[in-house]
Amino acid sequence: MSAPVADTRLAVLGKPIGHSKSPTLHAAAYEVLGLQWIYERHEVDESTLASFVKSRDSSWRGLSLTMPLKQTIQPHLDQVDRIGELTGAVNTVLFEWGGDTVHRSGFNTDVPGIVRALGAASVGSVRRVHVLGGGATAASAIVAASELGAESALVSVRAPERAAGLVPLAASVGLTIDLAPFDAPRDDEATELLVSTLPGGVEAPLDFSAAFRARVPLLDVAYEPWPTTLGQAWADAGGVVLGGLAMLVHQALLQVRIFVAGDPFAPLPDEESVLAAMLAAVGLAADGTPLAR
């Protein structure tokens, strides 16, 4: 397979996509790496995904995927990594060209991105996690929780029957799981981490006590607008709160590894400087909290 060249092209796809910070993050990384690569954003939905992917030429190295494409890309790929198969969600596509033919590989960098973001905020292990929402990112949050040592998960959703697919997923990674509607009673005493996977602008239809907010770290994967109502409530209680930008940075770093070396486990040259530049580009400190302005 041919190596990427100077005019290599990349893009993030989704709908809506205008708010995406991925171009900012990737531009910062490639500048440190000395790569004059082009990273764009394109508004693509399920109906136009196949044609977009299949119409790329050999100048293209890969794609980042956001809502609503993470669970619909797989039929257009030749290979999917273990986490992508496990979660059913792929957020990264690598193009490897051999003449006029291309091999398309899919990866899920959301799971390690969650783990890395929480680790940077000194959240290294949990026994029980509470997840808000039941979509693709919720699946990644459950697998990430298992990698943090969690034994059980509570998933709050509007319609539990629509999130039934999370039950076998949790079992496959050794978690017991409870699905509950948003208005159901919650076992707050056992929870050690709250992860909200609700889209930006969607209010969490449940309340948490000030004591809970002060004790339990929150990862809210939304980042536009920020702070969310939930994130602000955590900050007001003096709790540990991470926004979606922290997760986005760490999963994007792994995407850069994939696009540069074809391997999410291969560290980049001077990776510490690359990560620092990506964090600075979106105004975050090393622990994922916003820099003082």
N, C-alpha and C positions, 0 to 999 in steps of 0.2 A: 504494500500500500504506500502511496506517495505521502510525503511529509507536508505539513501546511507551509504556505509560501507567504511572502511579504504582504500581498494584497488579500489575505485570507478574510473571509466574511463570516459573520455570526449574527444572530438576532435573537431577541426574546419575542415569543408569540403569545397572544391571549386576547381576550375581549371582555372588558375594556383594557387598554394597554398604555394609555397616555401617562398614567401616574407612575409607571414602573421605574424603579431606581437601578435596574440591572445595567442599562447602558453606562451610567455613572460609575458603578462599581467595576465593571469590566474594563472601561477605559483607564481607570486608575491603575488596575493591575497590569495591563499591557504596557502602559507607559513605564512602569518600574522595570518590567521585563525587557524593554527595548523592542517591542513588537508593534509594528505599524498596522495593526489589525482593525477591521471595520466591524463595529458591533451596533446593530440597529434595533429598532422596535417595529413590529408589524402587527396590525390588528387582524387576527385570524380566529375564526370560530370553528365548531365541529364540521360545518358544511364545507368549509374551504381548506381545512387542514390537509387532507390528502393531496389536493392539487398543489398546494404550496410546497409541501415536503418533496413531492416527486418532480417538481420543476426546478429544483436547485441544481446548479452546475458545479464543476470541480473547484471553483473558487470558494465554495462553502465548506466550512469545517464543522459547524454544529449549530444547535438551537437550544435555547432555554424555553421552558414551557410554564405557563401559569394558567389560572382558571380561564376557560373550562376544559382545558386540553389534556390534563395530566392522566386522565383515565380513558382517553380516546385515541391516544397516539400508538398504542401497542400494535395494532394490526398493520401498521406501516413500517415496522421495524424488523430487522433480521435477528436481533438478539436483545435480551433484556437482562440486567444484572439481578442478583439474588434479591436485593431489597425491593427493586421494582416489581419482580414477580410476586414477592410476598405481600406487598401493599396494594398491588394493582395500580400503582401510580408512578409515572415516569415524568421527571421534570427536566431532563437533559438528553439531548440526542447528539451523537458523534457520527460524522460522516468520514469514512475512510475510503479513499478513491484508489482504484486500480485501473488506469486507462479510462475508459468510458463507463465502467461499472462502479457501483458504490455499495459499501456495506454500512448499514445504519444500526448503531447500537444505542440502547436506551439505558439510562441510569436514574436512580433516585438519590439525590444528594440532600433532600429535605431531612431524612432521618439523621444522618451524621451532622447536618447543619444544626438541628435542634440540640443534639448532644453537645456539640462544640460550643454553641452559644450559652447553654446553661453552665457548662464547665467554666467558661470564662467569667461567669457571674458567681462562681464558687458553689454551684448546685451540682454536686457530683454523684449523688445517689438518692433515690427515693424508694419508698415501699408501696405507696398508693398514690395514684394520680387521678385527678378529675379533669375530664376533657369536655369542653363545650363544642358541640357540633359533631356531625357524623360523616363528613365527606372525605376527600382524598387526603387532606392535610391531617384530619383526625386519625386516619389509618397510619400515617407516618408518625404522629405523636405517640400512638400506642406502641409501635415498634421501638421508637426512641426511649420510651419509658421502660421497656423491657431491658434495653441496653444499660439503663441507669439502675437496674436491679429491682424494678417494681414487681410486685407480686399480684397486684389487683388494680383495676381501673373502674371508675364510674364515668359513664358517658351520658351527658345530658343533651337531649335532642328534642325537637318539636314532635317528631313522629318516630318512636322507637322501632317500629316495624321496618322503616326505611333504612335503618342502620344495622339491620340484622347481620349483614356481611362482616361486621367488625367482630362478632362473637367467635367464628372459627379462626379469624386472624389472630385475635388475642390468645386463643388456645394454642395456636401454633408456635407462639413465642413464650408460652408458659405463664400467661396472665389469666386470672379469672376476671370476668367483666360483668358489670351490671349496666343495662340500658334503662334509662328513665326519662320521662318527659320533664321539661324544664320546671314544672310546678310540683314535682314530687319531693318528699323529704330527702335530705342529703346527710350522709354520715360525715360531717365535717371534721370530727375529731381525728379520724384516721388519715385524712388527706395531707400529703406533704408537698404537692405541686399541683397548680391549676394551669391548664393550657387552654386558651380560647382559640379556636380555629374559625370563629365566625368572621365573615368578610368585613372589611372596613366599612364603617357607616351603619352596620347592623348592631343594634343595642342588645346586650345580653339580657334576656327576659327573666332574670333572677337576681336576688340580692345576697350579699355575704356580709356577715357581721364585721365590725371594725377589728375585733380580736382575730378573726380568721384572716383578714386582709393583712394584718400586721405579722402574722405567723407564717403564712403559706406563700411561697414565691409564685408569681404570675408570669407566664410567657403568653403574651397576646400577639398572635402572628400578624394581626393587622398593623399597618404602618401609615396608612393614608385614609382619613385624616388622623393625626396624632397630636395629643394623646386621645385615645378612645375614652368613652365614659368609664369603662371598666378600669383602664390604666390609670386614669385620674383618681378614681376611688382608691386604688391601691396606694398611689403616691400620697394621697391625703391621710391614709392610715399609717404611713411610714413603712410600708411593706416593700419587699424586693419586687420590682417590676421590670420586665424586659419587653420591648416592642418588637414587632416583626422585622425591623431593620437589622437587629442583631442576628437573628436567624438567617435573614437574606444574605448578609455579608458572609457568614460562615459556609452556607451552602454554595454561594457564588465562588468562593475560593476553591472549593472542590470541583466546581464546573471548570474553572480555569485550569486546574490540574488535568482534567479530562481533555480539554481542547488543546493544551500544550503537549502533553505526553501520552494521551490516550488512556490514562490510568488514574482513578480517583485516589489511589494510595501512594502515588509518587510525589513527594514534596517538590515544590518549585524551587528554582534557584533563588536564594535570599528570600525565602518565603515569609520570614518575619517582617521584612520591609514591605512586601506585597500586601500582607494583611493590614499593616499599619496604614498604608496608603488607602486601602479600600475603606477602612473604618473612618479615616479622616475625611474621605470624600463625601460621606453621608453624615458627618458630625457626631460620630460616636467615639467614646473612650474605649480602652482595651477591654473593659468589663461589659461593654454593650450599652452603657448608659449614655444619654446625650451629653455632649460637651457643653460646658457653660458658655453662654454667648455674652 
